[in-house]
Amino acid sequence: MAHILKVSATDFSRGFGKYRDEVHSAGVIEITSHDRVVGAYISPKELEHFRRLKQRERQAFHVSEVDDDLLSAIENAEYGEVSE
């Protein structure tokens, strides 16, 4: 994910067309009000990633169900790094 862009709610609402295009490279645009994050605008790629994560939140695996790709991802995971 690229650098997260922070934009005031006023600027976001006035320049939505600009940010609609920028979100594809930024991935996430944080919307702030009075220096506090009040929401975010995310790219389609980040939305799909979010949906996969939400689906897996409740997904449990029996050890016999873990395929080589998932096992490899677990073994190679680094703390604090977001996987694709």
Protein Blocks (a to p, Z undefined) as FASTA:
>chain_A
ZZdddddfklmmmmmmmmmmmmmmnopacddeehiafbdcddfklmmmmmmmmmmmmpcc
dfklpcfklmmmmmmpcehiacZZ
